Amino acid sequence: MHPARRLRITTVLIAAFLGLAPLQAEVQTITDKQGRSIKVNVLSVENEKVKIKRDDGQIFELPLASLDSETQESLKAWAAKAASEIPAGAVTVELSRGVFDSNKSEDISTITTEEKWGYSVTVTNHSSKPVSNLKFTYVLFVKPDLEPGKDQRTSALKRSTGSSSLAQVATGSKAVFRTDSIKIYKQKLKPGWIWGKTGNSEMVRDTLHGIWIKAYAGDQLIAEICTPEGLMKTEKGP
């Protein structure tokens, strides 16, 4: 048994952010204390003022106190939601695939290597405040390599699901975790031996084909990565 190690094979994609855009301007109908209403784009709420954009493109700031109580409550709720959302680019996720451990055995004809493969996941917080309650769900996909001559219809991708979490990533910091490992086998025939059905002696080796991972901050989906991307069309995600 070799000591645990990680062989960095490929850096795979900085996370493509899905569901991570900052809260967009929201169309709302606001009403002042005189009962007059207008439909506007609400751009921001801060310092007891609301910034709005009318249909003609004009932008104004109004004191919250000039609006009726129902409108004030609605705008404050919208602002609270905006404050809780993680803005685009605030958190990035990077993946690297590699071998965590390996073990070799042999019999009279074959040398078999069992390798434990997985991904290291690096999470970086670029924002000005800590990011908490991060959760990750993922699927690892293995492509089996069958003994030459066997029915290739049985070589569909194999799946292994997993999850992980990070309590907090501090401002300007990184946190790293590993996915669960998955066993990969390679078989090599000793000199003079051949595979029965084909008469050749090619090495047989399974492959960690890819990963589909989703990252959440609370209930907010902040990143989703699938590599190779084609898996999204043929496989079921986490």
KOLGUDO-822631 format. One record per residue (C-alpha): residue number from 1; residue in one letter; x negated, y negated, z negated. Coordinates in nm, 2 decimals. Last residue first. Layout:
REM KOLGUDO-822631
+-------+-------+--------+--------+--------+
: guvex : vovex :     px :     py :     pz :
+-------+-------+--------+--------+--------+
:   NUM :     A :      X :      Y :      Z :
...
+-------+-------+--------+--------+--------+
This chain:
REM KOLGUDO-822631
+-------+-------+--------+--------+--------+
: guvex : vovex :     px :     py :     pz :
+-------+-------+--------+--------+--------+
:   238 :     P :   2.69 :  -1.53 :   0.82 :
:   237 :     G :   2.72 :  -1.52 :   1.20 :
:   236 :     K :   2.87 :  -1.26 :   1.43 :
:   235 :     E :   2.67 :  -1.17 :   1.74 :
:   234 :     T :   2.69 :  -1.21 :   2.12 :
:   233 :     K :   2.72 :  -1.58 :   2.19 :
:   232 :     M :   2.56 :  -1.71 :   1.88 :
:   231 :     L :   2.28 :  -1.46 :   1.93 :
:   230 :     G :   2.18 :  -1.66 :   2.24 :
:   229 :     E :   2.02 :  -1.92 :   2.03 :
:   228 :     P :   1.73 :  -1.69 :   1.95 :
:   227 :     T :   1.72 :  -1.81 :   1.68 :
:   226 :     C :   2.03 :  -1.94 :   1.51 :
:   225 :     I :   2.00 :  -2.24 :   1.28 :
:   224 :     E :   2.28 :  -2.41 :   1.09 :
:   223 :     A :   2.23 :  -2.71 :   0.87 :
:   222 :     I :   2.41 :  -2.94 :   0.62 :
:   221 :     L :   2.74 :  -2.76 :   0.58 :
:   220 :     Q :   2.90 :  -2.95 :   0.29 :
:   219 :     D :   3.07 :  -2.74 :   0.02 :
:   218 :     G :   2.79 :  -2.79 :  -0.24 :
:   217 :     A :   2.49 :  -2.86 :  -0.03 :
:   216 :     Y :   2.51 :  -2.59 :   0.23 :
:   215 :     A :   2.26 :  -2.42 :   0.46 :
:   214 :     K :   2.35 :  -2.17 :   0.73 :
:   213 :     I :   2.12 :  -1.90 :   0.87 :
:   212 :     W :   2.12 :  -1.69 :   1.18 :
:   211 :     I :   1.80 :  -1.49 :   1.22 :
:   210 :     G :   1.60 :  -1.32 :   1.49 :
:   209 :     H :   1.46 :  -1.00 :   1.66 :
:   208 :     L :   1.27 :  -0.84 :   1.37 :
:   207 :     T :   1.13 :  -0.57 :   1.60 :
:   206 :     D :   1.12 :  -0.19 :   1.59 :
:   205 :     R :   0.82 :  -0.01 :   1.73 :
:   204 :     V :   0.76 :   0.30 :   1.94 :
:   203 :     M :   0.40 :   0.34 :   2.07 :
:   202 :     E :   0.38 :   0.50 :   2.42 :
:   201 :     S :   0.26 :   0.86 :   2.44 :
:   200 :     N :   0.42 :   0.98 :   2.76 :
:   199 :     G :   0.58 :   1.32 :   2.85 :
:   198 :     T :   0.92 :   1.17 :   2.87 :
:   197 :     K :   1.15 :   1.40 :   2.67 :
:   196 :     G :   0.90 :   1.55 :   2.43 :
:   195 :     W :   0.70 :   1.24 :   2.33 :
:   194 :     I :   0.33 :   1.32 :   2.38 :
:   193 :     W :   0.04 :   1.44 :   2.15 :
:   192 :     G :  -0.32 :   1.47 :   2.26 :
:   191 :     P :  -0.45 :   1.17 :   2.06 :
:   190 :     K :  -0.22 :   1.09 :   1.77 :
:   189 :     L :   0.12 :   0.94 :   1.84 :
:   188 :     K :   0.20 :   0.59 :   1.72 :
:   187 :     Q :   0.52 :   0.50 :   1.53 :
:   186 :     K :   0.63 :   0.16 :   1.43 :
:   185 :     Y :   0.89 :   0.09 :   1.16 :
:   184 :     I :   1.05 :  -0.23 :   1.04 :
:   183 :     K :   1.20 :  -0.26 :   0.69 :
:   182 :     I :   1.39 :  -0.58 :   0.62 :
:   181 :     S :   1.28 :  -0.84 :   0.36 :
:   180 :     D :   1.53 :  -1.06 :   0.18 :
:   179 :     T :   1.48 :  -1.42 :   0.28 :
:   178 :     R :   1.19 :  -1.60 :   0.12 :
:   177 :     F :   1.20 :  -1.93 :  -0.06 :
:   176 :     V :   1.02 :  -2.26 :  -0.03 :
:   175 :     A :   1.09 :  -2.60 :  -0.18 :
:   174 :     K :   0.96 :  -2.93 :  -0.05 :
:   173 :     S :   0.95 :  -3.28 :  -0.21 :
:   172 :     G :   1.01 :  -3.64 :  -0.11 :
:   171 :     T :   1.30 :  -3.67 :  -0.36 :
:   170 :     A :   1.34 :  -3.36 :  -0.56 :
:   169 :     V :   1.49 :  -3.03 :  -0.43 :
:   168 :     Q :   1.75 :  -2.89 :  -0.67 :
:   167 :     A :   1.91 :  -2.56 :  -0.78 :
:   166 :     L :   1.80 :  -2.37 :  -0.48 :
:   165 :     S :   2.00 :  -2.08 :  -0.35 :
:   164 :     S :   1.98 :  -1.75 :  -0.16 :
:   163 :     S :   2.19 :  -1.52 :   0.05 :
:   162 :     G :   2.16 :  -1.20 :   0.25 :
:   161 :     T :   2.30 :  -1.01 :   0.54 :
:   160 :     S :   2.12 :  -0.73 :   0.73 :
:   159 :     R :   2.22 :  -0.66 :   1.09 :
:   158 :     K :   2.11 :  -0.39 :   1.34 :
:   157 :     L :   2.10 :  -0.49 :   1.71 :
:   156 :     A :   2.23 :  -0.23 :   1.95 :
:   155 :     S :   1.99 :   0.06 :   2.03 :
:   154 :     T :   2.24 :   0.34 :   2.04 :
:   153 :     R :   2.31 :   0.28 :   2.41 :
:   152 :     Q :   1.94 :   0.34 :   2.47 :
:   151 :     D :   2.00 :   0.72 :   2.47 :
:   150 :     K :   1.66 :   0.87 :   2.40 :
:   149 :     G :   1.39 :   0.91 :   2.67 :
:   148 :     P :   1.12 :   0.71 :   2.50 :
:   147 :     E :   1.17 :   0.72 :   2.12 :
:   146 :     L :   1.39 :   0.42 :   2.03 :
:   145 :     D :   1.28 :   0.07 :   1.97 :
:   144 :     P :   1.53 :  -0.09 :   1.73 :
:   143 :     K :   1.61 :  -0.46 :   1.75 :
:   142 :     V :   1.66 :  -0.60 :   1.40 :
:   141 :     F :   1.88 :  -0.90 :   1.33 :
:   140 :     L :   1.87 :  -1.09 :   1.00 :
:   139 :     V :   2.19 :  -1.26 :   0.88 :
:   138 :     Y :   2.20 :  -1.56 :   0.66 :
:   137 :     T :   2.36 :  -1.75 :   0.38 :
:   136 :     F :   2.20 :  -2.04 :   0.20 :
:   135 :     K :   2.31 :  -2.25 :  -0.09 :
:   134 :     L :   2.18 :  -2.59 :  -0.21 :
:   133 :     N :   2.32 :  -2.71 :  -0.54 :
:   132 :     S :   2.12 :  -3.03 :  -0.57 :
:   131 :     V :   1.95 :  -3.29 :  -0.35 :
:   130 :     P :   1.74 :  -3.54 :  -0.54 :
:   129 :     K :   1.76 :  -3.91 :  -0.43 :
:   128 :     S :   1.59 :  -4.13 :  -0.17 :
:   127 :     S :   1.62 :  -3.88 :   0.11 :
:   126 :     H :   1.35 :  -3.68 :   0.29 :
:   125 :     N :   1.42 :  -3.36 :   0.11 :
:   124 :     T :   1.23 :  -3.07 :   0.27 :
:   123 :     V :   1.34 :  -2.71 :   0.27 :
:   122 :     T :   1.09 :  -2.44 :   0.38 :
:   121 :     V :   1.24 :  -2.10 :   0.45 :
:   120 :     S :   1.00 :  -1.80 :   0.48 :
:   119 :     Y :   1.14 :  -1.53 :   0.70 :
:   118 :     G :   1.14 :  -1.15 :   0.67 :
:   117 :     W :   0.95 :  -0.84 :   0.76 :
:   116 :     K :   0.86 :  -0.54 :   0.54 :
:   115 :     E :   0.64 :  -0.31 :   0.75 :
:   114 :     E :   0.65 :   0.07 :   0.75 :
:   113 :     T :   0.37 :   0.22 :   0.96 :
:   112 :     T :   0.40 :   0.57 :   1.10 :
:   111 :     I :   0.10 :   0.77 :   1.24 :
:   110 :     T :   0.23 :   1.07 :   1.42 :
:   109 :     S :   0.13 :   1.42 :   1.52 :
:   108 :     I :   0.01 :   1.62 :   1.21 :
:   107 :     D :   0.17 :   1.37 :   0.96 :
:   106 :     E :   0.09 :   1.01 :   0.89 :
:   105 :     S :   0.17 :   0.73 :   0.64 :
:   104 :     K :   0.11 :   0.35 :   0.64 :
:   103 :     N :   0.26 :   0.09 :   0.42 :
:   102 :     S :   0.32 :  -0.28 :   0.48 :
:   101 :     D :   0.41 :  -0.60 :   0.30 :
:   100 :     F :   0.55 :  -0.95 :   0.36 :
:    99 :     V :   0.51 :  -0.95 :   0.74 :
:    98 :     G :   0.61 :  -1.28 :   0.91 :
:    97 :     R :   0.87 :  -1.52 :   1.04 :
:    96 :     S :   0.85 :  -1.89 :   0.97 :
:    95 :     L :   1.16 :  -2.11 :   0.93 :
:    94 :     E :   1.20 :  -2.49 :   0.88 :
:    93 :     V :   1.49 :  -2.67 :   0.71 :
:    92 :     T :   1.53 :  -3.04 :   0.71 :
:    91 :     V :   1.72 :  -3.26 :   0.46 :
:    90 :     A :   1.79 :  -3.63 :   0.49 :
:    89 :     G :   1.80 :  -3.61 :   0.87 :
:    88 :     A :   2.17 :  -3.70 :   0.89 :
:    87 :     P :   2.31 :  -3.83 :   0.56 :
:    86 :     I :   2.41 :  -3.60 :   0.27 :
:    85 :     E :   2.77 :  -3.69 :   0.18 :
:    84 :     S :   2.84 :  -3.78 :  -0.18 :
:    83 :     A :   2.83 :  -4.16 :  -0.12 :
:    82 :     A :   3.06 :  -4.14 :   0.18 :
:    81 :     K :   3.31 :  -3.95 :  -0.02 :
:    80 :     A :   3.30 :  -4.21 :  -0.29 :
:    79 :     A :   3.35 :  -4.48 :  -0.02 :
:    78 :     W :   3.66 :  -4.31 :   0.11 :
:    77 :     A :   3.80 :  -4.28 :  -0.24 :
:    76 :     K :   3.73 :  -4.65 :  -0.30 :
:    75 :     L :   3.91 :  -4.74 :   0.03 :
:    74 :     S :   4.22 :  -4.54 :  -0.06 :
:    73 :     E :   4.24 :  -4.69 :  -0.41 :
:    72 :     Q :   4.20 :  -5.04 :  -0.28 :
:    71 :     T :   4.47 :  -4.98 :  -0.02 :
:    70 :     E :   4.72 :  -4.85 :  -0.28 :
:    69 :     S :   4.64 :  -5.15 :  -0.51 :
:    68 :     D :   4.71 :  -5.41 :  -0.25 :
:    67 :     L :   4.43 :  -5.60 :  -0.09 :
:    66 :     S :   4.28 :  -5.94 :  -0.18 :
:    65 :     A :   4.09 :  -5.78 :  -0.47 :
:    64 :     L :   3.89 :  -5.57 :  -0.23 :
:    63 :     P :   3.73 :  -5.89 :  -0.10 :
:    62 :     L :   3.73 :  -5.89 :   0.28 :
:    61 :     E :   3.43 :  -5.87 :   0.52 :
:    60 :     F :   3.49 :  -5.91 :   0.89 :
:    59 :     I :   3.38 :  -5.76 :   1.22 :
:    58 :     Q :   3.53 :  -5.87 :   1.55 :
:    57 :     G :   3.55 :  -5.59 :   1.82 :
:    56 :     D :   3.89 :  -5.68 :   1.95 :
:    55 :     D :   4.03 :  -5.36 :   1.78 :
:    54 :     R :   3.93 :  -5.50 :   1.45 :
:    53 :     K :   3.62 :  -5.40 :   1.25 :
:    52 :     I :   3.61 :  -5.39 :   0.88 :
:    51 :     K :   3.37 :  -5.44 :   0.60 :
:    50 :     V :   3.52 :  -5.40 :   0.25 :
:    49 :     K :   3.40 :  -5.59 :  -0.05 :
:    48 :     E :   3.37 :  -5.51 :  -0.42 :
:    47 :     N :   2.99 :  -5.48 :  -0.39 :
:    46 :     E :   3.03 :  -5.20 :  -0.14 :
:    45 :     V :   3.28 :  -5.05 :   0.10 :
:    44 :     S :   3.17 :  -4.98 :   0.46 :
:    43 :     L :   3.27 :  -4.96 :   0.82 :
:    42 :     V :   3.65 :  -4.93 :   0.80 :
:    41 :     N :   3.79 :  -4.94 :   1.15 :
:    40 :     V :   4.11 :  -5.14 :   1.15 :
:    39 :     K :   4.49 :  -5.11 :   1.15 :
:    38 :     I :   4.66 :  -5.42 :   1.01 :
:    37 :     S :   4.91 :  -5.48 :   0.74 :
:    36 :     R :   5.07 :  -5.78 :   0.57 :
:    35 :     G :   5.24 :  -5.72 :   0.24 :
:    34 :     Q :   5.12 :  -6.04 :   0.07 :
:    33 :     K :   4.88 :  -5.84 :  -0.15 :
:    32 :     D :   4.70 :  -5.72 :   0.16 :
:    31 :     T :   4.76 :  -5.40 :   0.35 :
:    30 :     I :   4.50 :  -5.18 :   0.52 :
:    29 :     T :   4.58 :  -4.93 :   0.79 :
:    28 :     Q :   4.28 :  -4.70 :   0.83 :
:    27 :     V :   4.05 :  -4.59 :   1.11 :
:    26 :     E :   3.74 :  -4.44 :   0.97 :
:    25 :     A :   3.38 :  -4.54 :   1.05 :
:    24 :     Q :   3.18 :  -4.22 :   1.05 :
:    23 :     L :   3.04 :  -4.04 :   0.74 :
:    22 :     P :   2.68 :  -3.96 :   0.82 :
:    21 :     A :   2.63 :  -3.67 :   1.06 :
:    20 :     L :   2.55 :  -3.35 :   0.89 :
:    19 :     G :   2.82 :  -3.12 :   1.01 :
:    18 :     L :   2.57 :  -2.94 :   1.22 :
:    17 :     F :   2.21 :  -3.04 :   1.20 :
:    16 :     A :   1.97 :  -2.85 :   1.42 :
:    15 :     A :   1.71 :  -2.73 :   1.17 :
:    14 :     I :   1.35 :  -2.76 :   1.26 :
:    13 :     L :   1.30 :  -2.47 :   1.49 :
:    12 :     V :   1.10 :  -2.15 :   1.45 :
:    11 :     T :   0.74 :  -2.16 :   1.33 :
:    10 :     T :   0.61 :  -1.83 :   1.46 :
:     9 :     I :   0.39 :  -1.55 :   1.33 :
:     8 :     R :   0.27 :  -1.65 :   0.99 :
:     7 :     L :   0.15 :  -1.33 :   0.83 :
:     6 :     R :   0.28 :  -1.31 :   0.48 :
:     5 :     R :   0.11 :  -1.09 :   0.22 :
:     4 :     A :   0.20 :  -0.85 :  -0.05 :
:     3 :     P :  -0.10 :  -0.63 :  -0.14 :
:     2 :     H :  -0.14 :  -0.33 :   0.10 :
:     1 :     M :   0.00 :   0.00 :   0.00 :
+-------+-------+--------+--------+--------+
